[in-house]
């Protein structure tokens, strides 16, 4: 005959609610910190009416234990809950819930409630002496995390001995110091790579670390790329499912990327793209430090950061949900079946009850709301999720990384497989050209003109790189560059035209630069072992540049609407609008030309008029 043991404990911790959630809901890190045993997890499966993973481990390193681990349930920044059903064990069932509530801007209420079922006295003793004390270790962990937060230090780490090759590390750091002069940040990274837990120095996201350390994102990314080049880190491309956003495959080079990947968790095959599905992550170099890749928990909220809320709904039952008023765009989805409801302000009335069957939901759209019911009419448990539509703020996507000049300079051989084409949904393509360059060669000779052209390339590269873009290729004396942000493309173009006198001082003859750009979808390809872009956006950007007269910036009206009035706008620029017909394009295209400064001919004319 089984019996239940109910426990409850609460504390106040001195951390803001968001910081507390970030730390405490990372169940993998917490379990490692309290010295819980590593666990081997199987894939999700359904037996009868339950949805779970098989899990196996050895308690105290000796005693084999098995259980069914159900999916976590949670509401971001409020609570998370987990249930385990044990097999052939004196402990039958464990269910516990961790709750958070803000008391003010700097303190958070933390509570733990648990209900445990045991089969005999041994099970009761195991719960009282081992399981529950380990669970309540979260309070000790929370206090340590609060101190770390106050001191802007890394979160608490498990006690471990790291296997670091100090001699090799020191040698590579000295080489890196020649390229990265911010000694303080470099020292902090080296200390982190040497002392942090194994799970913290694998699958690293530089933007996440920058956020946690309060460091500029660009500085951290530059350090990670240079550290990879000098052998402190190794990079890997993670191919993520666009739904669950879990890596389904990891490869070390772009050449190994495949065009299609399957996600067994969501039950979908998906085409990879540069926008979201391919993300760069980093591990500490195995030559520097040996890693024992162990798992302690796989299903917690921190493994699905984009999910605002997740709930188990038993077969044939309904669950009433009360949610925060989430402002960020989101949708509802059923795990594995991939059925969705789009949540939109203009979706008509708010639906108060959603009914789900194996064929899907009875509704496809709804207004945002904080209270509604979900009915599961199937014969199996389902997992209902509310997930953000915006991609993770810490993700370093292939779209962004391959558009950065530093990455292109350091890893020039990183290209796709020759027969692979990858979609990029939004890329700004910018072309430049030297005005009347043929006459320049005729006027001053090949050698001197070539030197001037090289100076001009260096000048362009500096401004493009300063504005988070990259030069894809040079064509004669023209440049093709790409940016992930059309505003940065505009700022780069403005800087090029406004700072032209800096270039003129290095040249034998004054020059004028023609610039044009367009924003839209493109195709990333391998072109003669170069990561290149093709498609209508590229063709149109090249045509638009041909309309430039020098000393100006030309763009399509569609791109102009995206950037008009942005910060750094060249207020003194004269705006000209006109429509033109491009060869091969059926309808006329509206174009905007910004005249940033007088042309050389106009300057000469004005000078002559003043003289006379």
Steps between C-alpha positions, in 0.01 A plus 500: 500500500653832393518811714556869425748745644417870450758776549499879467766765560540869412763774513574853380798539268668827411480489123261653244239255372648473147850425630362248750306320227804491271706324765249280682317363198824362352438158649800339329743743661327482840502119505871505425560760772335284768706201384206302366582197286530530119200368305457326164179605325313331217280668240146610587243226459137426583391186682132472583393857562829643634774698325852467644866411458666187638776601744769287664771584753705361786431650841821547700674366191392146589124446523323476161172694481249547218208734459264663254570874488202701382535837333545802723210740536566871559411865462805718442604699808227335711542123554615167361395146590627148427363150555696173508353148515754243621530133397602223742584748772393563861413850377190488280443860392656844544323826416643838595438861411727805529311832522632856466331831571653850497482685831667814360755585234783328685346216701308186407286256694607139442293198600532124452205264532534127453291185519684168510358149499697209650440126515675405824718624786813499284328734259396734780853510641646564153262792452564652843877453506598544136240617247327781691822647649644507148190677374515757779858565398345747258481750788876478558550525126270805482689681777832432325350619170379821665852576625643430153236726342581783739872472420444457124671161527421170324221288643592239765702209365513136601815381673720331242857450392562632152757341270662807341827505305638817660818508289311482170235743623764756599676468165181555300386789719828683435439471125143620543613807697662634183159515329272583796614784721224497763701313760233508769236330285749246367613416854140451608430265210814296569403465866148396396630237257728363772260484795136492382295180495518282191147591390593871511802470268315295237234633262602853601311795354719814501199731508357325804833525681525867404154562647582316823834677540375843398741512202444653156377230258739596221801491734406155629442364150835637380670329795326168428595508131863590572516242782377240251762602245774466766380163629335582834154421366352287225195603304209286388189563296181386674208414272193596703140394459300819427230387746667361812831677416699202626817405305422195289847475350835667560781532245836673508492662153240648267594237241343237726165680522218308332195660343236307699484380861242292690376580851352198674374716788285720277434236235613721209756506220623853440723686257791674669548873444757761599243705692426265788575135437881525496663645811866525602594373845838441662676242718824536690773338290550133599875561474466760777253322727351153513119498535281227647168571327247383757129577524321560828169626361380551143144626520517820706388849393854615422520237226206671328555870564247611239209324674303736723283227645465123472226276638411130508138425415385141574301294250133597487540792743486878496739742670419863580804722456560839661796674342685832524420767243791420272568789264751322277360329188424134570299200387354179647636163391465130582832322545581228249177540299605849390145639503491876562271794577617843387449767765432837335339827607283515188382138524144595596365392837707333769425127507422379853530128427722311258421139422776275371474161331757300306387694192596831663329796668146611426636857467800634313509862628419687819551839661750512789340416835601407851233243587364213291440124499667230291311173450683184396256260333766245403590179681851614590653778705607810308743781577357847432755780453498878469811599309658826390512571129812713525821302464729475804681823583817304578508305173794563265345398169679414178328798340666740745837334539574456130419867442777618736833601354705362790353154450567512126858607565570232761312212339515564127476129418162459672264434210200282427513172312521570123148375422319658796282813489384655829220757529564833673174686552632852562839628387608846387729482198715806427710565191760772446693607192767755417366764264687516170769256615594411140594863437701494822721218368543684171585826674758386758607155383436147621744488792390824666132438429520149645657640818218754529240227451658288779490798740136547405423133581663536843297815566174327407581194710564709811162677478309184408657306787437786746129469420470120541521414132740298289645516152388190314717559194663761281423518130757715321488821700148428633404349835208280600423512875220364716339612827237338720364844598398745227563788742862397534531485124372856483740615774792335321405664170465840670837464673666408171367808322545746789858391579620493140764767569684250720535278195589784263807583709642152428442510124684647207173620345160590655231236451127464541320193631166379373283311754171315471320242713182297531352286777325164460531122482809333354653158445834411665718276284853376451641686197854385424568431870360838600189550713294708259142619453274486197143582408271791415616713794862478387413574137282797593764643735757486218258678262421766759870574550531567127263795545742668741684805367770512768491678835149366555314195633231330292252243633161358420204682652421184697836522678462876544173453689680272746764757594354848446550715807719250687770617742805626313288603202686737264262793549688717251457248219281595206235236426406418142227248415437346161376181336707307251465191286765233547572249229339165575261645759144546378385798711683827569686517833481809720846619601630760747827687454665687788750763386746511789748755363585685178669308220858575406378684188269719710781579746729601212227717344427675830871557556538653154202728558644624828839563336352702216 
